[in-house]
């Protein structure tokens, strides 16, 4: 009987039929048999059997090469990928800078005098309602940007989407700089939130797709380092303006937002596109050219660009079979539902474990009794620890400590610290000064634990748990939940932080898997086989089975 269709599955365990579909007759053939069968190429839809066997072997060799690659070899082979990833990830520093400004301006006397209201004791203060409005306005804009990104990045590519966002943020900064009232600031926060929402997900996705397994954890978590960088620069600029008593004390910090977009735009214009995106668009030759621009093959004799592209093609085709569509609705179908749930909660837990509370550190510390200058000094220490914490997390990763382990034990530490901060609120007013200093010290401890674990590792987890085919949309949904939870936390004002954090510990133990050292195809198989989160690290999978090819054929009566 003639062969009418080739099911180019790379391993038999991925053969699934819809309920109610008659079982087709199948012929299982060893590779050598396929090569000698003489099947006409015209009868094979996508590839001939010989080219299919070669593609499978190349994909497997590419994956094995990544598994053998050490950290030093990865750095020597992918130096340009590291540089481009670092450049694009720096876009997120702009959001960290602005978040630092808006949240810490609430304790800035010159800002509150311009945009706040006169209180009964003769001082000026931005009301709680407007504080929530400004912060939540940015989150709402980011949600809009996230939804746009889910479509735009897949349609136009990562580079053009980011460059358009940089042009928008350049224009919106003018509103911050010239805002005559707090209503104008709110409009600026909402509008600027749109490109920030795009930066939040594209930076992580690009980092995960241009580097090998051995570098993925470092480059994806570098995004968190950029958050700390932007926040530290922002708080430093505000502190340097404390001695000014004019409008430039808050206009200069807003105007300095223009220092980011232009150099980033030029750099990203020159950057290569993600090879994974190009393969998804069936532009394999362009993907190979982009890969060669990301690597230095001469430094690693074990590297083969064709094998790496074959591995990307293998994973892309596999995911296309496991998930028929690539829409937002497909994120909630089959095994994708579990992956979407984990990505969403991993990101939401960042805010549920105290991150939203820490963003208002200067205002909180002033309310606890510290002076404005000391409050900003503590905040600078906190943001400095944020950056050092990322480096510490990299060190722990280099020792072989997994993502799940860091995330879980870090949450335990955060839960303990939040409970202690809560008890410090019970200290009598006669010891208010000592209690405020103790609270500030505990917040620094919290910042260190957070950046060593949840704050840093979350970026690696969300980039690895989602499928390549649905990654942008899955990460977008996760970040949207992050923003929604942030809005809720602003309204709740940090109540029940320790208790909620404990529930996050329980969830992480049972649901968050270990992804360290796995290729994307291997992770696809682990989720497809519904392996328990606690058994991910110990389960062996063969994602590049090369023994059989499966054909469906029809028999003429």
HELIX and SHEET records of a PDB file:
HELIX    1   1 UNK A   12  UNK A   14  5                                   3    
HELIX    2   2 UNK A   31  UNK A   36  1                                   6    
HELIX    3   3 UNK A   41  UNK A   43  5                                   3    
HELIX    4   4 UNK A   49  UNK A   68  1                                  20    
HELIX    5   5 UNK A   71  UNK A   77  1                                   7    
HELIX    6   6 UNK A   79  UNK A   89  1                                  11    
HELIX    7   7 UNK A   92  UNK A  104  1                                  13    
HELIX    8   8 UNK A  105  UNK A  107  5                                   3    
HELIX    9   9 UNK A  109  UNK A  115  1                                   7    
HELIX   10  10 UNK A  128  UNK A  156  1                                  29    
HELIX   11  11 UNK A  158  UNK A  178  1                                  21    
HELIX   12  12 UNK A  182  UNK A  209  1                                  28    
HELIX   13  13 UNK A  213  UNK A  240  1                                  28    
HELIX   14  14 UNK A  248  UNK A  255  1                                   8    
HELIX   15  15 UNK A  258  UNK A  270  1                                  13    
HELIX   16  16 UNK A  275  UNK A  280  1                                   6    
HELIX   17  17 UNK A  284  UNK A  294  1                                  11    
HELIX   18  18 UNK A  297  UNK A  299  5                                   3    
HELIX   19  19 UNK A  305  UNK A  322  1                                  18    
HELIX   20  20 UNK A  329  UNK A  332  5                                   4    
HELIX   21  21 UNK A  335  UNK A  350  1                                  16    
HELIX   22  22 UNK A  351  UNK A  355  3                                   5    
HELIX   23  23 UNK A  356  UNK A  358  1                                   3    
HELIX   24  24 UNK A  361  UNK A  368  1                                   8    
HELIX   25  25 UNK A  372  UNK A  398  1                                  27    
HELIX   26  26 UNK A  403  UNK A  424  1                                  22    
HELIX   27  27 UNK A  429  UNK A  431  5                                   3    
HELIX   28  28 UNK A  432  UNK A  452  1                                  21    
HELIX   29  29 UNK A  454  UNK A  465  1                                  12    
HELIX   30  30 UNK A  471  UNK A  492  1                                  22    
HELIX   31  31 UNK A  497  UNK A  511  1                                  15    
HELIX   32  32 UNK A  520  UNK A  528  1                                   9    
HELIX   33  33 UNK A  533  UNK A  535  5                                   3    
SHEET    1   A 3 UNK A   5  UNK A   7  0                                        
SHEET    2   A 3 UNK A 548  UNK A 552 -1                                        
SHEET    3   A 3 UNK A  26  UNK A  30 -1                                        
SHEET    1   B 2 UNK A 117  UNK A 118  0                                        
SHEET    2   B 2 UNK A 124  UNK A 125 -1                                        
END                                                                             
